[in-house]
Amino acid sequence: MAVARVNARVVEKTSPKKEDPASKTRKNRQVDARLKAFANSSHRASGAHIIEDDEIIAERAKSFVYSHGLTSEEAQRRLEKHGKNELPETIIPKWYIFVSQLWQPMPIMIWISAIIEAAIENYIDMAILFLILFANASIGFYEITKA
């Protein structure tokens, strides 16, 4: 006789007995009646639904299959076939992180504005746009490398 542990209770596991369909239908009606009574009761709010019925525990114990995990040979075979369960670490150079901050959509619009300012010889506004561009890239670089 095997013993299975289900929901912190020990239930004896016996060989399944043949039941006639009438008794099974009667049991299903009883369980349905219990569920309807429970649904309409105030026990749900009290946490009484956590305590399970012995019949439910016995039913779960019948279908319970205990697993011992992988054998060493199976684990070794899977390790050789699939490799280790890890991702390769990619290191991005810091200069690339900084330059990528200068080639986002908004900085590109600032680049275009700065080029237009240089074309019309408005160098003070061009310098301000470059200051904004590099300040923004520096702050973004700091935030990314800090994370």
N, C-alpha and C positions, 0 to 999 in steps of 0.2 A: 504494500500500500504506500503510495507516494504522498508526500506532504508538500503543498504549495503555499507560499506566503503571498497573500493578496490584501492590500490596504490595512496593513498592520494586524491582521488576524490570520490565524492558522486554520486552514480548511483541509480536510482529508480529501484526497483525490481518489475516487473509486472508478471502477469500470462503468461505462455508461450502460444504463438499463434501457431495455426496449419499452417505450411507452405507447399506449394506444392514442390515436389522434384525438379521441374525445377528451381524455384527461389533459392533453396538451392545449386544446382549445379552452378548456376550463381554466387552466393555469394562465393562459394569455388574457382571458377575461378578468381574472383576479388581479393580475398585474396592471391591466388597463384601469380597473376600478381604483387600485391603490394610487396610480399616477394621477388620475382625475381628482381623487380626494386630496392628494398632496398639492396639486396645482391650485385648488380652491382653499387650502388651509393657510394658516399664518405661520407654519413651521419654516417656510422658505426664508423669512426674514430673521428667524432665530438661529439659523445655521443647522437645524436638525436634519436637513437634506444631506449633510456630509456623512452622517451615520447611515451605512447601507444595510439593507435587508440581508439576512443570511442566505436567502434563496438567490439573490443577485450575486452575492460573493461566490456561492457554490457554482453558479452558472459561468461566471468568469474564470473560476479555477479550472473548469473542464477544458476551456479553450486556451489556457495559459501554456505557453511553450517557453521553457527556460533556455537561454542561449549562453554558451560559454565563450563567445567571441571567436576570433580567428586563431587558428593554430599557428605555430611559429613558421611552419613550412609555407602555409598559405600567405602569411604576412610577407615573408621573404620573396615569394613568387610575385606578389602584387608590387612590392618595392622595385623588383627588377623590371617588371613590365611597365609600370606607370611612373616610377621615380619617386622622389620625396615630395611630400605635400607642402611645397613652399614656392613662393613667387620670387623671381630673380629681382635683385635690388638694382634699380636704375639710378645712377648719380648724374644729375644735371649740373653742368658747370655754372658757377655763380655769374660769370660774365653773360652767359646765355639768358639767365633769368632777368638780368638788368636790361639787356637789349630787347628781350621779348616785351618788356613793359613799354618800350618806345614804339612798338609796332602793333598796338591794339587799335581798334576803330577810332576811339576818341583822340588818342595821340596823333594818329595819321591826319585827322582833321586839323589839329593844331599845327602839324608840320606844313600842311597846305596853306594855312593862314599865315604862318611865318614866312613862307616863300612868297606869298602875295605881298606881304608887308615889305620884304626885301626888294621886290620888283618895283614897288612904288616909292622906294627909298625912304620908308618910314622905319628907321633903324631902332628907335626907342621902343616902339610897339613890338618889333621883331624880337628884341632882347627880352622884353617882358614875356612874350609867348614862349621863348626858349627856356626862360627861368621857370615858368609854370610847367612846361613839358618835363624838364629834368627834375624838378621838385616832386612832381607826381610820380615819375619813374623811381626816384629814390625812396619815397614812402612806400610804394608798392613792393619794391625789392626788399625793404626792411621787413614788411609784414609777411612776405612769402618765406624769407629765410628764417624768420623768427618762428614760424609755424613749423 
